[in-house]
């Protein structure tokens, strides 16, 4: 058999699952969609003593509107993000990016919560959570807390979740008027891990000057990389060619820290970041001008 | 002592009850425990698509699911597509006619990817087809004949 042996638990309710994570803590791995965990187990890179399978927690699979926010259950399959009309209407950036996640067969099984908690710097969903200022709800047996996405990712495959907590829900704000979005990445083949990628949001004011901007990069450091200085350069300014050039140069040259891999040197990754930033900013600007609501 | 769990899994509309170790992959369960060797095993880490099956009607990698997780669920493998060799599923027939395979190793995974795809997209464009099969590696055909076969299958299924 490919994976090493483990003790298997399959709770029928969130309460039971929380009891199990309290009992086993770091000895246990949570199995959500398993589209990253099971390959790691097949290679025996990961050999958990205990596996707690969350796939019977139907209560954690939903996409709903609450007040002016979207609430998404952590066990919602990526495929559902791709096809749900609420997602494309209220968070078009997410809808645009999800088809870049691996392949259709993987998205049918993979979950939003699993990908976020896995915190792979090359994955799309952690980048999107940061770009969208998501709030993430964690629970343990006795309490719950909300964690801002910017306080959630703590380095390579690491989050600030405690060992007795489960990520249960993701909250996203609706897109604001005069806001444009863009998600772009470059991968050797469709569905492969991207060599570089960027999520961009731009909000314009009445004079078409930038009120607020966000640029977050994947595979650009030890977690999703928020290029805050580059975003600041845009604020209060008109997005012209010259400014876009400077923003792309700052983000790709100084704010990201790509490590390189067998397909791309760090220099090439920075080059890709530069090109993608310019293209994505232009697309986001155009969409912001059209998104008057 | 390793755990042994009792599962009841419907495969190609037939109900199987078996005892499985939790670490047994669904792909190995289908091949070794049930003898359904039409589901092929390639990379065993979710990249090649050879082991694609339908899990409650949706295409998934059987190498990235444990057999124990299929307890109570319905699986369809390539063996479930045709009653016999003279009564092929229209997608199989189209692959035959359009030369959509050479060695055939990737074919079961591709067929199982396409069954739900063509149900959801009865008039696919070439781009949509290439996106749909992007998770299935074929080293023989160069994909062109596969795309032709899918277009032909879509015609046949109208």
Interface residues (C-beta under 8 A of the other chain):
Chain A: X1 X2 X3 X4 X5 X6 X7 X8 X10 X34 X35 X38 X39 X41 X42 X43 X51 X53 X55 X79 X99 X102 X103 X104 X105 X106 X108 X109 X189 X190 X191
Chain B: X2 X3 X5 X21 X22 X23 X24 X25 X28 X44 X45 X46 X49 X52 X55 X58 X59 X60 X61 X63 X64 X65 X66 X68 X69 X113 X117 X130 X131 X132 X134 X135 X136
